[in-house]
Amino acid sequence: MSSLNLDNGLGAEKTEAIPEFKKESVAASIASFLRNAMINGYYKPGDKLREKDICEELNISRTPLREAYRILQSEGLLTYTSHQGVMVTPVSLEDIDNLWEVRYALEVMAAEKAVDNMTDQDISILNEIQTQLETSKPNDKINIIRTNSNVHMHIVKAANNDRLEKIIRDIWIQIQVFQSISFVKEGRFEESCIEHREIISAIKSRNKQLVGKHMRNHLTKGKEALLSGLKI
């Protein structure tokens, strides 16, 4: 594998240089760095993470790296087997089907609940976040994916259900990794932004049924783009 450069020929700017990790949170910082490398598409599902190479690239010891691995394993992003070692968790069609089944149930419900709770100011902020997404630099994958997540989570937060929000946030840790794959499909980013605007418009009109319909359609289109990118 080439040097740990988050550009990796994907046309993305280096969004995060090799950091100087703080002593009190070395493992968390390394986990964040590796998570970003997955979100940016440097590491893809099924890729092996070679401990020796990463330690040399980041100038770190093995102990905090292994702690970082454990953090990412708990998030479902890394998998360990005695035969193959540590790798980015592989993705199957069944995995995607199961994950989206949960998203259909929870994110659609959250969006519908948000209709009752979102103030005009909340909707204005949501529009601002969406505008930030639409005006993002095309080659800044990390910013695009995080801002896209912020659009969704702003809606989820308006459902006013802390347990629901936590579950969906945990799911979105994995979703962010998939985004770099789904947005590879030509026109998907622009299409996704249009779908966001439809959802926001339906929320503004206080039409729960239409919000649910647009959110379900948005999730379906995202799933189709992901499957196309994964070729499964």
N, C-alpha and C positions, 0 to 999 in steps of 0.2 A: 504494500500500500504506500502511496506517496506521502509526503510530509503532511502533517496535520494542519493544512491550510483550508479554512472554511470556504474559500472560493471553489476549489476543486474543479475548476473548469466549467462551473455552472452559470457563469456570468454574474454571480453575486459579488458584491463588494465584501471585503473582509469586515464583517460586522463585529468581530470580537478578536482582538489580538491575543496571543498567548498571555494569560494574566499572571500577575504577581500575587499569589494567593495569600490571604490573611491567615495568620497562624491559628486564630480562634475558630475558623470555619473552613479549614482547608478542604475537608471532604465535601462539604456542601458546595463550595466554590467549584471544585472539580466536577461534581455531579451536574451543576448548572452549565459548565462549559461543554461537557459531553452531551447533555440534553440539547443544547443549542446546535451542536454538530449534527445531531439526528434531525432536528427540526429543519436545519438548513439543507439536509439531504446529503451531507458528507458521509454519514453512516446510514445505511439502508437496512431494512428488515433482512435478517439472515447474515449480516456482516459480522465477522469475528473481531473482537477487540483484543489486540495483543498487548498484554501488560507491559512487557519490556519496552516496546516502541513508544507507548503513551508516556511512560515514566521518563524516558529520554527526551521526548518532544516537549513535555511540560516541566521538566526539571523537578520532578517530585519523587518521593519514595513510594514503595508499594503499599505500605499500610494505609495512608489516606486514600489511595486509588481504590483499594479493595473496599474501604468504607463507602466510597462514592458508588461503587458497583452495587453495594447492598441497598443504597438509597434508590437507585434506578431500578433494581430488581423489585423493590416494594411497590414501585409505580407501574410495574408491568412492562417497562421499556427494555430491560435486559433479562436474558435467560442464561442459566448455567447448566451445563451437562458435563459429566466426568470425561466423556469422549471428545467433546468439541470445545470445552472451555466456555468463556463468556462471549455471548453474541447478542446483537440487537434482536429482540424477540421476533421470530419469523411470523408471518401473517398468512392465514389460510382463508378461504372463502367462508368457512364456518365461523372463524373469528370475526370477520366483517359482518356477517349476517347477525351474529349474536350481539355485537356492539351496537349495530344500527337498530336492532329490535328494542334495545334499552333506550336509545336516543329518541326513537319515534314516541315511545311511551312518556319519557320524562321531559324532553325539550319541547314537545308539542304542548304538553300540559302546562309547563312553566310559561310558555308564551301566551297561552290562553288566560292563565291567572294574572299575568302581567297587565293585561288589558284593563282589569279592574283597579289596578294599583298605580299605574304610571301617571304621574302628573304631566302637565304641559312642559314643565321644566325638564323632567326625565326624558321626555320625547325629544326635546330640543338638544339635550346632551347626546342622546342616541344618534340623532342626525349629525351632530358634530363628529362623533367617533366614526360614523360611516363615511363622512367627507374626508376625514384623515386617511381612511383606508383607500378610498378612491384616488387620492392624490399622493399616495406612497410612491417612492421611487421603484420602478419595476424590478430592479436588481437587488433590492433590499428585502430578501426573503424573510429574515427574522422579524423585521418590523411589520411586514404584511401579515404574516401568520399570527403574530401577537395582537395586532389591531383587529384582525378578523375575529379572534377569540374574544376580544373586549366587546365587540358588537353583541355577540351571543350572550356573554356573561352579564352584560348590562340588562338584557331582557330577563335572564334567569333571576338575577338579583331582585328584580321588581316583582317576582312571584311572592316575595316575603316568606320564604320557607327555607330556613337555614340548613336543614337536613337535605332537602332537595338540591340546594345550591352546592353543598359539599360533594354530593354524589356526582353531579354533573361536572364540577371542577376537576374531580379525579379522572373522569372519563376524558375530559379535554386535554389532559396531559398526554394521552395517547393520540387523540385526534390531531393535535398540533404536529406530531411527527408525520401523520398521514397527509397533512395539508400540502407539504412540499411535493408529494407524489400526485395528488389530485389536481393541483394547479398547473402541472406540466401539460395537461390536456389543453390544446389551443383554444383560447376563448373562454376557458372555464372561469378565470378570475373575473372577467367582465360580466359574464353571465351570473356569477355569484353575487356581484354587487347589485345587479338589477333585482335579483331575488330578495336581497336585504331590503331594498327600497320598497318592494311590494309588501313585505312584512311590516315595515315601519308605517307605511301608509294605512294598512289595515288596523294597526294598533291605534293610530291617530283617529281613525274613524270609529273606534271602539267596537269593531266587528269581530267577536271571538271566533266565530265559525270560519271567517275568511283568514284570520291570523293562523289558526290551526292548519287550514288548507295550504297556505303559502309556506309555512314552516315545514310541513311534511314534504311538500314538493321540493323545497330547498335541500332538505336532508337526502331525498332520493337522488337528486341531481349530483350531489356531492359524492354519494356512494357510487354512482355510475362512473364518475370521473376517476375515483380511486381505483375501482376494479379495472378500468381501462389502463391506468398507469401501472398497476401491479401485474397486468396481463394474466389474471386468474379468473 
